[in-house]
Amino acid sequence: MAFKAFDAQDFVVSSDSITAPLWSTNNPTLTEFYTSSAQVASSAGNYYISVYQTSSADQEIQFDIVYADSLGSGSELYNPIVPGNSYTKTMYGQYRSLILEDENASFVFGDGTNSITGSHFWVISLERARYKQSLLPGSLNLKLSGSNGQTINLTDNSSDVLVNTFLGATRVFQLISGSNGTYENAPNSGYVAGSGSYGLVFPDLGTIILNPYALSQSIALEPSRSSDSDGLNTQKLYNAISGGLSFQLNSQETITSDYVFVRARNSEFNYSENPSFISGSTGEVIYDEFINHPQVYITTIGMYNDNNDLLAVAKMSRPLLKDFTKEALIRVKLDF
């Protein structure tokens, strides 16, 4: 075994972005949508409904649909004698804490002069197992069908902005009418006059919030804000999504690789401490012909810290012959 210290120029760091289909179908576009009657009828169904890619035994959750209301409207109360304390109010508080990180803050759809403060909204929460690190900006294409028979295509505005914006510590894009991250043939940059954007997209949280004010104005998709009763609002958004028959979205992951270049010059690593090469009792080369003309094979590279602790091991795909007439440059890739 021989040791050699690395120099600073022996290290190179590189980052690569890997994208993949988000859905269990391994297709970028989900065209079939199913719910589970058991899940809808359960206690969890008061908070959200889960959407699956198939109705067969191998069904997997693709995303959940939530309706949230700051006033607690649109759902039954936990206790009839406590007004306003309902499932939708709980969900509003949860998303406010998760995203805005301030229990006194409000959601704002749009920016500049064309924006509106939302006291209620729908949420599409992507199943965490469906995506890797985050959603891929610009890959969102969601088609919704309204109660008036009209449809609308929604996407994020990632291709139209030069600088990322954040809510708290979370990256956010506006949900607009258009496709592939940009608005198309729409006034107000894909917004709705007086109602702001169609919602907010949080790629790092796997969360899409939809603005009912803009949707009701465009395709007559409007939640029921009745008090003390279930407005079936999660079902309304599910019907709009399943009626649109197209939900396209990809995931992405940034893989950072550390490349380590191991250099074996002609005068280095030409002898072995293997008992077949060196005598264990005398430390001499067993065969005289290997004194001036040694031949060894590099099979393994170990990387140690300054305390001689072994940190990583790289195995060669095949043994590499080394002698005084040969030099080797071996690239080791560490992914993390």
DRENSEKOL-770777 format. One record per residue (C-alpha): x, y, z. Coordinates in Angstrom, 2 decimals. Each point is the difference from the previous one (the first is absolute). Example, Ala and Ser with C-alpha at 12.3 -4.5 7.8 and 13.67 -1.06 7.14 Angstrom:
! residues 2
<vexdo><east>12.30</east><north>-4.50</north><up>7.80</up></vexdo>
<vexdo><east>1.37</east><north>3.44</north><up>-0.66</up></vexdo>
This chain:
! residues 336
<vexdo><east>0.00</east><north>0.00</north><up>0.00</up></vexdo>
<vexdo><east>1.27</east><north>3.46</north><up>-0.92</up></vexdo>
<vexdo><east>-1.24</east><north>3.46</north><up>0.98</up></vexdo>
<vexdo><east>0.03</east><north>3.35</north><up>-1.75</up></vexdo>
<vexdo><east>-1.44</east><north>3.35</north><up>1.07</up></vexdo>
<vexdo><east>-2.53</east><north>1.70</north><up>-2.28</up></vexdo>
<vexdo><east>0.56</east><north>3.50</north><up>-1.30</up></vexdo>
<vexdo><east>-2.72</east><north>2.65</north><up>-0.30</up></vexdo>
<vexdo><east>-0.06</east><north>-0.38</north><up>-3.79</up></vexdo>
<vexdo><east>-0.87</east><north>-3.69</north><up>0.39</up></vexdo>
<vexdo><east>-3.59</east><north>0.90</north><up>1.04</up></vexdo>
<vexdo><east>-2.81</east><north>1.23</north><up>-2.25</up></vexdo>
<vexdo><east>-3.64</east><north>0.49</north><up>1.06</up></vexdo>
<vexdo><east>-2.81</east><north>-0.25</north><up>-2.55</up></vexdo>
<vexdo><east>-3.83</east><north>0.20</north><up>0.25</up></vexdo>
<vexdo><east>-2.44</east><north>-1.64</north><up>-2.40</up></vexdo>
<vexdo><east>-3.79</east><north>0.33</north><up>-0.08</up></vexdo>
<vexdo><east>-1.89</east><north>-3.23</north><up>-0.68</up></vexdo>
<vexdo><east>-3.66</east><north>0.08</north><up>-1.01</up></vexdo>
<vexdo><east>-2.53</east><north>-2.81</north><up>-0.05</up></vexdo>
<vexdo><east>-3.76</east><north>-0.51</north><up>-0.39</up></vexdo>
<vexdo><east>-1.81</east><north>0.64</north><up>3.25</up></vexdo>
<vexdo><east>-2.93</east><north>-2.39</north><up>-0.30</up></vexdo>
<vexdo><east>-0.03</east><north>-3.72</north><up>0.80</up></vexdo>
<vexdo><east>-0.88</east><north>-0.68</north><up>-3.64</up></vexdo>
<vexdo><east>3.51</east><north>1.22</north><up>-0.99</up></vexdo>
<vexdo><east>-1.76</east><north>2.28</north><up>-2.46</up></vexdo>
<vexdo><east>0.41</east><north>3.78</north><up>0.28</up></vexdo>
<vexdo><east>-3.75</east><north>0.48</north><up>-0.41</up></vexdo>
<vexdo><east>-2.63</east><north>-1.53</north><up>2.26</up></vexdo>
<vexdo><east>-3.28</east><north>-0.48</north><up>-1.86</up></vexdo>
<vexdo><east>-1.98</east><north>-2.26</north><up>2.33</up></vexdo>
<vexdo><east>-1.10</east><north>0.97</north><up>3.48</up></vexdo>
<vexdo><east>-1.70</east><north>-2.11</north><up>2.67</up></vexdo>
<vexdo><east>-1.02</east><north>0.39</north><up>3.62</up></vexdo>
<vexdo><east>-0.61</east><north>-2.58</north><up>2.71</up></vexdo>
<vexdo><east>-3.49</east><north>-0.08</north><up>1.50</up></vexdo>
<vexdo><east>1.49</east><north>-1.42</north><up>3.21</up></vexdo>
<vexdo><east>2.45</east><north>2.88</north><up>0.32</up></vexdo>
<vexdo><east>-2.63</east><north>2.63</north><up>-0.80</up></vexdo>
<vexdo><east>-2.37</east><north>-1.48</north><up>2.60</up></vexdo>
<vexdo><east>2.69</east><north>-0.23</north><up>2.67</up></vexdo>
<vexdo><east>0.84</east><north>2.70</north><up>2.53</up></vexdo>
<vexdo><east>2.90</east><north>1.03</north><up>-2.25</up></vexdo>
<vexdo><east>-2.53</east><north>0.78</north><up>-2.72</up></vexdo>
<vexdo><east>-1.15</east><north>2.99</north><up>2.04</up></vexdo>
<vexdo><east>3.40</east><north>1.60</north><up>-0.62</up></vexdo>
<vexdo><east>1.01</east><north>-1.21</north><up>-3.45</up></vexdo>
<vexdo><east>-0.66</east><north>-2.52</north><up>-2.73</up></vexdo>
<vexdo><east>2.74</east><north>-2.09</north><up>-1.58</up></vexdo>
<vexdo><east>0.24</east><north>-0.45</north><up>-3.75</up></vexdo>
<vexdo><east>1.34</east><north>-3.21</north><up>-1.56</up></vexdo>
<vexdo><east>1.28</east><north>-0.93</north><up>-3.45</up></vexdo>
<vexdo><east>-2.14</east><north>-3.13</north><up>-0.28</up></vexdo>
<vexdo><east>-2.89</east><north>-1.78</north><up>1.68</up></vexdo>
<vexdo><east>1.76</east><north>-3.38</north><up>-0.01</up></vexdo>
<vexdo><east>1.82</east><north>-1.66</north><up>2.88</up></vexdo>
<vexdo><east>3.31</east><north>1.69</north><up>-0.88</up></vexdo>
<vexdo><east>-1.38</east><north>3.50</north><up>0.50</up></vexdo>
<vexdo><east>2.29</east><north>2.55</north><up>1.63</up></vexdo>
<vexdo><east>-0.74</east><north>3.49</north><up>1.27</up></vexdo>
<vexdo><east>1.11</east><north>2.64</north><up>-2.51</up></vexdo>
<vexdo><east>-1.19</east><north>3.11</north><up>1.82</up></vexdo>
<vexdo><east>-2.48</east><north>1.26</north><up>2.59</up></vexdo>
<vexdo><east>-2.60</east><north>2.72</north><up>-0.41</up></vexdo>
<vexdo><east>-0.70</east><north>2.36</north><up>2.88</up></vexdo>
<vexdo><east>-2.38</east><north>2.89</north><up>0.47</up></vexdo>
<vexdo><east>1.06</east><north>2.61</north><up>2.57</up></vexdo>
<vexdo><east>-1.99</east><north>2.96</north><up>1.31</up></vexdo>
<vexdo><east>1.11</east><north>2.53</north><up>2.60</up></vexdo>
<vexdo><east>-3.60</east><north>0.40</north><up>1.21</up></vexdo>
<vexdo><east>-0.63</east><north>-3.72</north><up>0.26</up></vexdo>
<vexdo><east>-2.66</east><north>0.09</north><up>-2.70</up></vexdo>
<vexdo><east>-0.76</east><north>-2.84</north><up>-2.36</up></vexdo>
<vexdo><east>0.14</east><north>-2.83</north><up>2.54</up></vexdo>
<vexdo><east>-1.73</east><north>-1.36</north><up>3.06</up></vexdo>
<vexdo><east>1.08</east><north>1.16</north><up>3.45</up></vexdo>
<vexdo><east>1.96</east><north>-2.09</north><up>2.45</up></vexdo>
<vexdo><east>-2.54</east><north>0.96</north><up>2.63</up></vexdo>
<vexdo><east>-3.35</east><north>1.62</north><up>-0.90</up></vexdo>
<vexdo><east>0.18</east><north>2.31</north><up>3.01</up></vexdo>
<vexdo><east>3.39</east><north>1.42</north><up>-1.07</up></vexdo>
<vexdo><east>-0.55</east><north>2.10</north><up>-3.15</up></vexdo>
<vexdo><east>2.74</east><north>0.33</north><up>-2.61</up></vexdo>
<vexdo><east>2.11</east><north>-2.82</north><up>1.41</up></vexdo>
<vexdo><east>-0.02</east><north>-2.37</north><up>-2.96</up></vexdo>
<vexdo><east>2.15</east><north>-2.25</north><up>-2.18</up></vexdo>
<vexdo><east>0.57</east><north>2.68</north><up>-2.64</up></vexdo>
<vexdo><east>1.19</east><north>2.49</north><up>2.60</up></vexdo>
<vexdo><east>2.47</east><north>-2.54</north><up>1.32</up></vexdo>
<vexdo><east>1.38</east><north>-0.59</north><up>-3.49</up></vexdo>
<vexdo><east>0.32</east><north>3.73</north><up>-0.61</up></vexdo>
<vexdo><east>2.01</east><north>0.37</north><up>3.19</up></vexdo>
<vexdo><east>2.24</east><north>-2.91</north><up>-0.88</up></vexdo>
<vexdo><east>0.93</east><north>1.34</north><up>-3.43</up></vexdo>
<vexdo><east>0.41</east><north>3.50</north><up>1.37</up></vexdo>
<vexdo><east>2.48</east><north>-1.29</north><up>2.58</up></vexdo>
<vexdo><east>1.77</east><north>-2.25</north><up>-2.51</up></vexdo>
<vexdo><east>0.43</east><north>2.60</north><up>-2.74</up></vexdo>
<vexdo><east>-0.34</east><north>3.49</north><up>1.45</up></vexdo>
<vexdo><east>1.56</east><north>-0.91</north><up>3.36</up></vexdo>
<vexdo><east>-2.17</east><north>2.68</north><up>1.63</up></vexdo>
<vexdo><east>-3.45</east><north>-0.61</north><up>1.47</up></vexdo>
<vexdo><east>-0.97</east><north>3.62</north><up>-0.68</up></vexdo>
<vexdo><east>1.03</east><north>0.03</north><up>-3.69</up></vexdo>
<vexdo><east>-2.30</east><north>-0.46</north><up>-2.99</up></vexdo>
<vexdo><east>0.41</east><north>-1.59</north><up>-3.40</up></vexdo>
<vexdo><east>0.30</east><north>2.42</north><up>-2.90</up></vexdo>
<vexdo><east>-0.65</east><north>-1.17</north><up>-3.56</up></vexdo>
<vexdo><east>1.78</east><north>2.03</north><up>-2.66</up></vexdo>
<vexdo><east>2.41</east><north>2.89</north><up>0.35</up></vexdo>
<vexdo><east>0.16</east><north>3.70</north><up>-0.62</up></vexdo>
<vexdo><east>-3.31</east><north>1.73</north><up>-0.68</up></vexdo>
<vexdo><east>-1.78</east><north>-3.18</north><up>-1.09</up></vexdo>
<vexdo><east>-0.17</east><north>-2.04</north><up>3.20</up></vexdo>
<vexdo><east>-2.57</east><north>-1.13</north><up>2.52</up></vexdo>
<vexdo><east>0.18</east><north>-1.25</north><up>3.57</up></vexdo>
<vexdo><east>-1.54</east><north>-3.44</north><up>0.30</up></vexdo>
<vexdo><east>-1.97</east><north>-1.07</north><up>3.04</up></vexdo>
<vexdo><east>-0.69</east><north>-3.43</north><up>-1.47</up></vexdo>
<vexdo><east>1.58</east><north>-2.27</north><up>-2.63</up></vexdo>
<vexdo><east>0.41</east><north>-3.49</north><up>-1.35</up></vexdo>
<vexdo><east>3.21</east><north>-1.97</north><up>0.41</up></vexdo>
<vexdo><east>1.50</east><north>-2.73</north><up>-2.16</up></vexdo>
<vexdo><east>2.55</east><north>-1.72</north><up>2.21</up></vexdo>
<vexdo><east>2.22</east><north>-2.37</north><up>-1.98</up></vexdo>
<vexdo><east>0.72</east><north>-3.31</north><up>1.68</up></vexdo>
<vexdo><east>3.57</east><north>0.21</north><up>1.34</up></vexdo>
<vexdo><east>0.92</east><north>-3.41</north><up>-1.37</up></vexdo>
<vexdo><east>-0.80</east><north>1.19</north><up>-3.53</up></vexdo>
<vexdo><east>2.82</east><north>2.51</north><up>-0.37</up></vexdo>
<vexdo><east>3.68</east><north>0.06</north><up>0.86</up></vexdo>
<vexdo><east>1.39</east><north>3.34</north><up>1.18</up></vexdo>
<vexdo><east>-2.59</east><north>2.41</north><up>-1.39</up></vexdo>
<vexdo><east>-2.46</east><north>0.63</north><up>-2.81</up></vexdo>
<vexdo><east>1.56</east><north>1.06</north><up>-3.29</up></vexdo>
<vexdo><east>-0.93</east><north>3.63</north><up>-0.72</up></vexdo>
<vexdo><east>-1.50</east><north>0.44</north><up>-3.45</up></vexdo>
<vexdo><east>-1.23</east><north>-3.60</north><up>-0.24</up></vexdo>
<vexdo><east>-3.38</east><north>0.73</north><up>1.61</up></vexdo>
<vexdo><east>-2.93</east><north>-0.14</north><up>-2.43</up></vexdo>
<vexdo><east>-3.37</east><north>-0.43</north><up>1.68</up></vexdo>
<vexdo><east>-3.27</east><north>0.05</north><up>-1.90</up></vexdo>
<vexdo><east>-3.14</east><north>0.79</north><up>2.00</up></vexdo>
<vexdo><east>-3.58</east><north>-0.37</north><up>-1.13</up></vexdo>
<vexdo><east>-2.49</east><north>2.48</north><up>1.44</up></vexdo>
<vexdo><east>-3.68</east><north>-0.33</north><up>0.81</up></vexdo>
<vexdo><east>-0.85</east><north>2.15</north><up>-3.03</up></vexdo>
<vexdo><east>1.63</east><north>-2.46</north><up>-2.39</up></vexdo>
<vexdo><east>3.06</east><north>2.16</north><up>-0.56</up></vexdo>
<vexdo><east>3.56</east><north>-1.18</north><up>0.62</up></vexdo>
<vexdo><east>3.21</east><north>1.75</north><up>0.92</up></vexdo>
<vexdo><east>3.66</east><north>-1.01</north><up>-0.22</up></vexdo>
<vexdo><east>2.12</east><north>1.00</north><up>2.97</up></vexdo>
<vexdo><east>3.77</east><north>0.06</north><up>0.50</up></vexdo>
<vexdo><east>2.56</east><north>1.73</north><up>2.20</up></vexdo>
<vexdo><east>1.68</east><north>3.21</north><up>-1.17</up></vexdo>
<vexdo><east>3.56</east><north>-1.26</north><up>0.51</up></vexdo>
<vexdo><east>1.03</east><north>0.78</north><up>-3.59</up></vexdo>
<vexdo><east>-1.31</east><north>3.57</north><up>0.24</up></vexdo>
<vexdo><east>1.90</east><north>1.08</north><up>3.11</up></vexdo>
<vexdo><east>3.69</east><north>0.87</north><up>0.18</up></vexdo>
<vexdo><east>0.42</east><north>-0.22</north><up>3.78</up></vexdo>
<vexdo><east>-1.54</east><north>-2.58</north><up>2.31</up></vexdo>
<vexdo><east>-2.33</east><north>1.29</north><up>2.71</up></vexdo>
<vexdo><east>-0.58</east><north>-1.49</north><up>3.43</up></vexdo>
<vexdo><east>-2.72</east><north>-0.17</north><up>2.61</up></vexdo>
<vexdo><east>1.87</east><north>-0.40</north><up>3.24</up></vexdo>
<vexdo><east>2.74</east><north>-2.45</north><up>-0.89</up></vexdo>
<vexdo><east>-2.02</east><north>-1.66</north><up>-2.75</up></vexdo>
<vexdo><east>0.46</east><north>0.57</north><up>-3.74</up></vexdo>
<vexdo><east>-3.29</east><north>0.97</north><up>-1.70</up></vexdo>
<vexdo><east>-1.33</east><north>0.57</north><up>-3.52</up></vexdo>
<vexdo><east>-3.32</east><north>1.42</north><up>-1.10</up></vexdo>
<vexdo><east>-2.55</east><north>-2.36</north><up>-1.55</up></vexdo>
<vexdo><east>-1.09</east><north>1.52</north><up>-3.32</up></vexdo>
<vexdo><east>-1.94</east><north>-0.92</north><up>-3.12</up></vexdo>
<vexdo><east>2.42</east><north>-1.34</north><up>-2.60</up></vexdo>
<vexdo><east>2.30</east><north>-2.97</north><up>-0.46</up></vexdo>
<vexdo><east>3.55</east><north>-1.15</north><up>0.70</up></vexdo>
<vexdo><east>0.82</east><north>2.79</north><up>2.42</up></vexdo>
<vexdo><east>-1.21</east><north>2.98</north><up>-2.02</up></vexdo>
<vexdo><east>-3.26</east><north>1.75</north><up>-0.83</up></vexdo>
<vexdo><east>-1.44</east><north>-0.30</north><up>-3.49</up></vexdo>
<vexdo><east>-2.46</east><north>2.34</north><up>-1.69</up></vexdo>
<vexdo><east>-1.35</east><north>1.26</north><up>3.30</up></vexdo>
<vexdo><east>-0.29</east><north>3.54</north><up>1.32</up></vexdo>
<vexdo><east>1.64</east><north>1.05</north><up>3.25</up></vexdo>
<vexdo><east>2.78</east><north>-2.57</north><up>-0.39</up></vexdo>
<vexdo><east>-2.37</east><north>-2.90</north><up>0.61</up></vexdo>
<vexdo><east>-1.71</east><north>1.67</north><up>2.96</up></vexdo>
<vexdo><east>-3.67</east><north>0.85</north><up>0.46</up></vexdo>
<vexdo><east>-0.86</east><north>3.68</north><up>0.16</up></vexdo>
<vexdo><east>-0.97</east><north>0.90</north><up>3.56</up></vexdo>
<vexdo><east>0.66</east><north>-3.51</north><up>1.32</up></vexdo>
<vexdo><east>3.76</east><north>-0.37</north><up>-0.38</up></vexdo>
<vexdo><east>1.60</east><north>-3.29</north><up>-0.97</up></vexdo>
<vexdo><east>-1.65</east><north>-3.41</north><up>-0.04</up></vexdo>
<vexdo><east>2.01</east><north>-1.03</north><up>3.01</up></vexdo>
<vexdo><east>3.47</east><north>-0.74</north><up>1.33</up></vexdo>
<vexdo><east>2.43</east><north>-2.82</north><up>-0.78</up></vexdo>
<vexdo><east>2.55</east><north>-1.14</north><up>2.59</up></vexdo>
<vexdo><east>2.35</east><north>-2.43</north><up>-1.81</up></vexdo>
<vexdo><east>2.10</east><north>-0.79</north><up>3.07</up></vexdo>
<vexdo><east>-3.08</east><north>-0.91</north><up>2.06</up></vexdo>
<vexdo><east>-1.82</east><north>-1.89</north><up>-2.75</up></vexdo>
<vexdo><east>-3.00</east><north>2.26</north><up>0.57</up></vexdo>
<vexdo><east>-2.31</east><north>1.90</north><up>-2.36</up></vexdo>
<vexdo><east>-2.50</east><north>2.50</north><up>1.42</up></vexdo>
<vexdo><east>-2.91</east><north>1.05</north><up>-2.23</up></vexdo>
<vexdo><east>-1.75</east><north>3.35</north><up>0.19</up></vexdo>
<vexdo><east>-3.82</east><north>-0.44</north><up>-0.02</up></vexdo>
<vexdo><east>-0.57</east><north>3.66</north><up>-0.89</up></vexdo>
<vexdo><east>1.82</east><north>-0.36</north><up>-3.35</up></vexdo>
<vexdo><east>-1.45</east><north>-3.43</north><up>-0.75</up></vexdo>
<vexdo><east>-3.58</east><north>1.09</north><up>0.65</up></vexdo>
<vexdo><east>0.46</east><north>2.96</north><up>-2.32</up></vexdo>
<vexdo><east>1.55</east><north>-2.09</north><up>-2.79</up></vexdo>
<vexdo><east>-1.76</east><north>-3.38</north><up>0.01</up></vexdo>
<vexdo><east>-2.71</east><north>0.42</north><up>2.65</up></vexdo>
<vexdo><east>1.85</east><north>-2.34</north><up>2.37</up></vexdo>
<vexdo><east>-1.04</east><north>1.33</north><up>3.39</up></vexdo>
<vexdo><east>-0.02</east><north>-1.66</north><up>3.42</up></vexdo>
<vexdo><east>-2.98</east><north>0.05</north><up>2.31</up></vexdo>
<vexdo><east>0.62</east><north>2.12</north><up>3.09</up></vexdo>
<vexdo><east>-3.01</east><north>-1.15</north><up>1.95</up></vexdo>
<vexdo><east>0.23</east><north>0.03</north><up>3.77</up></vexdo>
<vexdo><east>-0.23</east><north>-3.15</north><up>2.11</up></vexdo>
<vexdo><east>-0.43</east><north>-2.33</north><up>-2.99</up></vexdo>
<vexdo><east>2.20</east><north>-1.92</north><up>-2.41</up></vexdo>
<vexdo><east>0.21</east><north>1.86</north><up>-3.30</up></vexdo>
<vexdo><east>1.69</east><north>-2.97</north><up>-1.74</up></vexdo>
<vexdo><east>2.67</east><north>2.41</north><up>-1.20</up></vexdo>
<vexdo><east>2.76</east><north>-2.59</north><up>-0.26</up></vexdo>
<vexdo><east>-2.28</east><north>-2.00</north><up>-2.28</up></vexdo>
<vexdo><east>-0.58</east><north>3.08</north><up>-2.17</up></vexdo>
<vexdo><east>3.70</east><north>0.42</north><up>-0.70</up></vexdo>
<vexdo><east>0.35</east><north>-3.74</north><up>-0.60</up></vexdo>
<vexdo><east>-2.78</east><north>0.18</north><up>-2.59</up></vexdo>
<vexdo><east>1.77</east><north>2.93</north><up>-1.67</up></vexdo>
<vexdo><east>3.30</east><north>-1.91</north><up>-0.17</up></vexdo>
<vexdo><east>-1.49</east><north>-3.31</north><up>-1.14</up></vexdo>
<vexdo><east>-2.14</east><north>1.86</north><up>-2.52</up></vexdo>
<vexdo><east>3.10</east><north>1.69</north><up>-1.44</up></vexdo>
<vexdo><east>1.63</east><north>-3.41</north><up>-0.58</up></vexdo>
<vexdo><east>3.53</east><north>1.40</north><up>0.02</up></vexdo>
<vexdo><east>2.40</east><north>0.67</north><up>2.87</up></vexdo>
<vexdo><east>3.62</east><north>0.21</north><up>-1.10</up></vexdo>
<vexdo><east>2.83</east><north>0.36</north><up>2.48</up></vexdo>
<vexdo><east>3.59</east><north>-1.20</north><up>0.42</up></vexdo>
<vexdo><east>2.36</east><north>-0.18</north><up>2.94</up></vexdo>
<vexdo><east>3.64</east><north>0.99</north><up>0.21</up></vexdo>
<vexdo><east>3.00</east><north>-0.80</north><up>2.15</up></vexdo>
<vexdo><east>3.37</east><north>1.72</north><up>0.19</up></vexdo>
<vexdo><east>2.82</east><north>-2.47</north><up>0.47</up></vexdo>
<vexdo><east>3.31</east><north>1.44</north><up>1.15</up></vexdo>
<vexdo><east>3.04</east><north>-2.00</north><up>-1.02</up></vexdo>
<vexdo><east>3.50</east><north>0.34</north><up>1.40</up></vexdo>
<vexdo><east>2.62</east><north>-1.15</north><up>-2.49</up></vexdo>
<vexdo><east>3.34</east><north>-1.07</north><up>1.47</up></vexdo>
<vexdo><east>2.91</east><north>-0.48</north><up>-2.38</up></vexdo>
<vexdo><east>2.48</east><north>-2.61</north><up>1.22</up></vexdo>
<vexdo><east>3.34</east><north>0.37</north><up>-1.77</up></vexdo>
<vexdo><east>2.54</east><north>-2.82</north><up>-0.03</up></vexdo>
<vexdo><east>3.24</east><north>1.22</north><up>-1.58</up></vexdo>
<vexdo><east>2.48</east><north>-2.36</north><up>-1.62</up></vexdo>
<vexdo><east>2.18</east><north>-0.12</north><up>3.13</up></vexdo>
<vexdo><east>-2.87</east><north>-0.61</north><up>2.41</up></vexdo>
<vexdo><east>-2.03</east><north>-3.04</north><up>1.10</up></vexdo>
<vexdo><east>2.26</east><north>-2.54</north><up>-1.73</up></vexdo>
<vexdo><east>0.48</east><north>-2.31</north><up>2.98</up></vexdo>
<vexdo><east>-2.42</east><north>-1.98</north><up>2.10</up></vexdo>
<vexdo><east>-0.08</east><north>-1.07</north><up>3.65</up></vexdo>
<vexdo><east>-1.77</east><north>-3.19</north><up>-0.95</up></vexdo>
<vexdo><east>1.74</east><north>-3.08</north><up>1.52</up></vexdo>
<vexdo><east>0.41</east><north>-1.40</north><up>-3.50</up></vexdo>
<vexdo><east>2.15</east><north>3.04</north><up>-0.88</up></vexdo>
<vexdo><east>1.80</east><north>0.95</north><up>3.23</up></vexdo>
<vexdo><east>1.43</east><north>-2.36</north><up>2.58</up></vexdo>
<vexdo><east>-1.82</east><north>0.43</north><up>3.29</up></vexdo>
<vexdo><east>3.04</east><north>-0.83</north><up>2.09</up></vexdo>
<vexdo><east>2.71</east><north>2.02</north><up>-1.77</up></vexdo>
<vexdo><east>-2.02</east><north>2.57</north><up>-1.97</up></vexdo>
<vexdo><east>1.96</east><north>-0.81</north><up>-3.16</up></vexdo>
<vexdo><east>-1.36</east><north>-0.52</north><up>-3.50</up></vexdo>
<vexdo><east>-0.44</east><north>-3.74</north><up>-0.42</up></vexdo>
<vexdo><east>0.84</east><north>-0.13</north><up>-3.70</up></vexdo>
<vexdo><east>3.15</east><north>1.78</north><up>-1.18</up></vexdo>
<vexdo><east>-1.48</east><north>0.86</north><up>-3.39</up></vexdo>
<vexdo><east>-2.62</east><north>2.17</north><up>1.77</up></vexdo>
<vexdo><east>2.66</east><north>2.23</north><up>1.59</up></vexdo>
<vexdo><east>0.69</east><north>2.09</north><up>-3.10</up></vexdo>
<vexdo><east>-2.95</east><north>-1.11</north><up>-2.11</up></vexdo>
<vexdo><east>-2.96</east><north>-0.41</north><up>2.35</up></vexdo>
<vexdo><east>-3.50</east><north>-0.68</north><up>-1.25</up></vexdo>
<vexdo><east>-2.98</east><north>0.59</north><up>2.27</up></vexdo>
<vexdo><east>-3.74</east><north>0.45</north><up>-0.53</up></vexdo>
<vexdo><east>-2.09</east><north>2.81</north><up>1.42</up></vexdo>
<vexdo><east>-3.38</east><north>-1.39</north><up>1.09</up></vexdo>
<vexdo><east>-1.25</east><north>2.27</north><up>2.79</up></vexdo>
<vexdo><east>0.30</east><north>3.65</north><up>0.98</up></vexdo>
<vexdo><east>-0.62</east><north>1.02</north><up>3.59</up></vexdo>
<vexdo><east>-0.45</east><north>3.61</north><up>1.11</up></vexdo>
<vexdo><east>1.07</east><north>0.96</north><up>3.51</up></vexdo>
<vexdo><east>-0.21</east><north>3.11</north><up>2.13</up></vexdo>
<vexdo><east>2.92</east><north>1.56</north><up>1.89</up></vexdo>
<vexdo><east>-0.58</east><north>-2.43</north><up>2.86</up></vexdo>
<vexdo><east>0.42</east><north>-2.98</north><up>-2.34</up></vexdo>
<vexdo><east>-3.69</east><north>-0.89</north><up>0.30</up></vexdo>
<vexdo><east>-1.30</east><north>-1.74</north><up>-3.11</up></vexdo>
<vexdo><east>-2.87</east><north>2.12</north><up>-1.40</up></vexdo>
<vexdo><east>-0.72</east><north>-1.49</north><up>-3.41</up></vexdo>
<vexdo><east>1.04</east><north>-2.93</north><up>-2.17</up></vexdo>
<vexdo><east>0.00</east><north>-0.08</north><up>-3.81</up></vexdo>
<vexdo><east>0.26</east><north>-3.33</north><up>-1.82</up></vexdo>
<vexdo><east>1.52</east><north>-0.23</north><up>-3.46</up></vexdo>
<vexdo><east>-2.12</east><north>-1.66</north><up>-2.66</up></vexdo>
<vexdo><east>3.06</east><north>-2.07</north><up>-0.85</up></vexdo>
<vexdo><east>3.58</east><north>-0.19</north><up>1.35</up></vexdo>
<vexdo><east>2.27</east><north>2.70</north><up>-1.41</up></vexdo>
<vexdo><east>3.59</east><north>-1.02</north><up>-0.81</up></vexdo>
<vexdo><east>2.59</east><north>2.40</north><up>1.44</up></vexdo>
<vexdo><east>3.80</east><north>0.15</north><up>-0.41</up></vexdo>
<vexdo><east>2.75</east><north>2.60</north><up>-0.47</up></vexdo>
<vexdo><east>-1.02</east><north>0.54</north><up>-3.64</up></vexdo>
<vexdo><east>-3.63</east><north>0.84</north><up>0.70</up></vexdo>
<vexdo><east>-1.93</east><north>2.82</north><up>1.61</up></vexdo>
<vexdo><east>-3.66</east><north>-0.10</north><up>1.02</up></vexdo>
<vexdo><east>-2.67</east><north>2.66</north><up>0.46</up></vexdo>
<vexdo><east>-3.07</east><north>-1.42</north><up>1.72</up></vexdo>
<vexdo><east>-3.18</east><north>2.05</north><up>0.48</up></vexdo>
<vexdo><east>-2.08</east><north>-0.87</north><up>3.04</up></vexdo>
<vexdo><east>-3.58</east><north>1.33</north><up>0.11</up></vexdo>
<vexdo><east>-1.75</east><north>0.54</north><up>3.33</up></vexdo>
<vexdo><east>-3.75</east><north>0.77</north><up>-0.17</up></vexdo>
<vexdo><east>-1.79</east><north>1.59</north><up>2.94</up></vexdo>
